[in-house]
Amino acid sequence: MRSGEFATILRLKERFRSDNAAGILLGIGDDAAVLEHVAAKASHKLVWTIDEQVEKTHFRRDLAGWIDIGWRSFMAAASDLAAMGAEPWCALSALSLPADFEDEDLDALARGQQAAALRLGTSIVGGNLTRGEVVTVTTTLLGTAEKPMLRNAAQAGDGIWVAGRVGLAAAGLFALERRLHDDRLDGVKEAWLRPWARIGEGRHAAGRAKALVDVSDGLAQDVGHIAEASGVRAVFDEGALREHAKRTGLDSIGELVLVDPLELMLAGGEDYALAAASEVPLEGFWRAGTFVEGQGVALKRTTGRERELFELGFDHFRSRM
């Protein structure tokens, strides 16, 4: 049985209490939240992002529980802040729910959102509820950054540096879709179900790296955004990628899901790792390649030959889940 709109709002208000959060004068319960911006320095900028997770496009309820979906939806939005070198401040959540969505489902979804918000030290202060054909979770996040990172300042000679493990979430999704039951796949399933927004690494890169992006649609495609915006060419090093796959266990996982680890790393998304352009090493990042003169994205084989990488990764208007 589903509660009415106003009873549901009261349930969410209790779940997402933000009474003691800095700068939150009024949270859920009125027509809008009331905020008082409290920045560590007057020079800090507001960084504002929005991310939508749509059933049958970003997730399926037969593959993930509602707690996981709540967590994933929040971390996906927070990853955009990480890519700007920002610190999360507060969030809004808009939910579109179908008729078969029960109170217990909503409680589980909200628990996942709350757990993710608490892990990042932020609060959900408002949102919206409406009826829809499928579940849609839209998360708006506000953050602060002294020097927001952009994508357009990479230069030839800069390294391609990555924070996080890439390819594991894609392997996890393959395992879940194919109903593969093997204890060795538990970790990659968790990588897809419970990704992390790398806020700390993003803040560390800010002011040190030249450009930064989060890896949500695949390493090749997202690093390609830096290359295109900066007018340079991104060349991945096969040896470095293979070493990363070995270090994270993705090489053996690829055999279990019957997918080449390189494909999982370059084309698989939703790892929410960070990729940076930097002429110096970055703490917590590993080197995956180099930006050079030219355009496009390529993979430099161990033989020295380059393979052009075209249209790898997720595209909302090309891909289907």
N, C-alpha and C positions, 0 to 999 in steps of 0.2 A: 504494500500500500504506500503511495506517495503522498507526502504532506503537501499542503498548499504553498503558494509562493511566499507568503509572509512568515509562515511557520518555518519554512526552509531558510529564509534569511536569518531568522533568530538562531537557528541551529548553526549556521555558518558564522554568525557574529560571535557565538560562544566559542566555536572552534578556533577562530582567527583573532582572538583578543589581542589588542595592541596597546593596552592602557599605558604600559611603561616604556614604549618605544620612543626613542629620541625624535623629536620633531613631528610626531603624530598627535595633533590636537584633537582630531575626531576621526574614528575609524568607521567600521560598518554600522549601519543603522539609520543613517539620514540620507538625504538626496545625493550627497557627495562627501568625500573625505576632506578634511581640512589639515593642511600640512604647514609646518614652519621649517623652512630649509635651514638646517644646521650643518655647516661645512667646517672641516678642520681648518681650512684657510679660505680667505675671501676669494682667492684666485681659482678655486675649484669650480668646474663646470658641471651642470646637470647633463646626464646622459640618459636618454629615454628610448626604450625599445618595446616592441610588441611581437608576440609569436603566437601562432594558432596551430593547435594540434587537432586534426579532424579524423574522426573514426573512418576506417576503410582507406584512408590516405596515409596517415602517420601511425596508426595502430589498429589492431583488431582485438576485440574483447575475448576472442578465443585463444589469443596468444599472450595476453598480459592481464593481470588483475588490476582492479581500479586503484589500489594503492600505488602500484608501479606506474600506472598511467598518470596519476596526479604528480608523482615525483618527476617523471620524464618531462611532462609539460612545463614544469617550473624550471627545471635545469636547462631545458632547451632555450628558454628565454634568457636565463641568467648567463648562458654561454655567450650571448651577444654582448653583454656587458663586459665579460672577461676579454673579449676580442677588442674592446675599446680601452682596456686597462682601467676599468671602472670598478668601484665598490658598490654593491647593491644597497639601496636605501629602503625602498618600500615597493609594494606590488598591488596591482588590481587584477582580479580574475573574473572573466565573463564566461558563463556556462550556458550552452544550448543543450537541452536534455530531451530525449524522446519519451514517449508515454510509458515505455516499459522500464524506465530507469527508476529503481526503488530507493527508498530512504537509506537502506543499508549500502547501496551502491554509492550514493552521494557521500555518506559518512566515510567510506573507504577512500574515495577520490580525494576528499578534503584532507584526510589523514596523510595521504601521500604528498599533497601540496604543502601542508603544514610542516611535515618532516623536512622537506627540501628547503623551505624558507628558514626554518630554525637552524639547519645545518649551515646556511649561508649567512646567518645572523641578521635576517631581515623579517619584515612583517607583511601580511596581506591585509590591506586597509579598506578594501571595497571591491565592487565589481557589478555584475548584472546577471540576471537569470531570465531565460526565455525558453520556449518550447521549440524543438526542431526535430528533423527526421533522424539525425544521427547525433552522437555525442560530439560536441566541439568545445575545446578548452582554449580560451584566448587569455594569455597572460601578458600584462603590461608591467614592465619593471622600470623603476627610476633608480639611477645610481649617480655617483659623483666621481669625477676624475680631475686631477690637476692638469694633465695633458692628455686628452683623449687620443688614442691611437687611430690612424687612418690606414688605408690600403695603398696609397698612391706614391709612396716615397722610396720604394725599393730601387737599388742601383745595381748595375752589372758588377759582379765580384762579391756581392753579398751572399752569405750562406742562407739556405732554406733550413730553418731550425724549427723543431716540432716539440711541443710539450704534451705528453700523454701517449697512450698506446693506440695505434690506429689499426683498423681491420678487425678488431675483436668484436665490436658491436655488429658489424655485418655478418660475421661468422655466427654470432648468437642468433640473429634473425633467421639465417638459413637453418640453423638447428631447430628453432622453434617452429618454423613453417613446415619443416619436413618431419616433425615429431620424432626427432632423433633422441634416444634415451641412452646416455652414456655419461658416467660421472665426470669424465674428462671435459665435457661440454658445459658443465655448470658455471664455470667462470665466464665464458663468453656469453652465455645467456644472461648472466647478471650484468655484463657490460652493456647489453642492449636495454635491459629492463631498468637498470639503475645507473645511468651515466652521471658524470660529474661536470659541473661548470668550473673551469680552472681559473677561479678568481685570483688566487695568489700568484700564479704564474703570469697572468695578464698584467697584474700590477707591477710585478718585477720587470717585465719586458718594457713597460711604459717608460719612455725616456732613455732606454738603452737600444731597443730595436728601432728600425726605420718604418716598418709596416707590420701589421698584425691582422689575422683573420681566424675565425673558429672553423673547425672541420666538422661541418654538419652534413654536407652533401657529397663528401668524398675528397681525399687529399689532393688528387689531381685537379679537380674542378675548383676547389676553394683556393688553393695556391695559385691557380690560373687567374683568379680574380685579382690577386696582388699583381701578377705579371701584366695583365691587361691594363689595370689602372695605372701602373708605373711605367709602361712602355718598355718592358724588358721581357726576356724569355726565361722560363723556369725549366731547369733540367734536373730531374731526380737521378740519384745514383743507385743503381740496382744493388750494388754490394752493400750499401748502407741500409737499404730497405730489407734485404735478406737477413742482415745481421740483427735488425730490430725484430723481424719475425722470429728469428731463432731465440732471441733474448726473452721475448714475451710468450713463447710457446705457440705462436700463430702458425709456424711451419708445420707442426704436427697436427694442429687443429684443422688446417687446410685439407689434410688428407682425410680427416673424419667427415668433413662437410663436402668433400669433392670439389673444392674451389682452390685455385692457385692463390697462395698468400699475397702475391703482388696485386692480383685483381681485388682482393679484399681490402688491401691497404689503399690502392689508388682510386678505386671506384666505389668502395663501400663507404657509407656515411654514418652519421649519428654517434660517432665516438666523442664528439665535442672536445677534441684535442684543440690545441692552438698551433698555428703555423706563423712563423715570423721571418722577416727579412732583417738580417743583422750582419755587420762586418766583423763582429766579435762574438765569441761563445756566450750563451745565455744560461744562467743557472737553472737547472731543471729541464732544459731543452736538449734534444739530440739532433745532430745534423743529418738531413735527408737529401741534400743536393745543393745546387748553386744557381743564382740568377746570373744570366749572361746577356750580352747584346743580342737583340733580335726580338722575336715575338713567338707566342705559342707556348706549349708545354710538351716536354719530351722526357723519355726515360733513357738514360745512358746505360747500355748493357755492359756487362763485365768484359765483353769483347771490344768495347770502345765505340761501337756503333750506336746511333740514337734511333729510338722509335718514337714517332709522333703520337701523342695521346689526344684523341678527339672525343668529345662528348662523353667523358667518363663521369659517373656520379649521378645524383638524383636531380631531376628537373620536374617541377610540378606540372608542367604542360607537355612533358614528353614521357615521364615515367608513370607506371601504375604499380601499386603495391600488390 
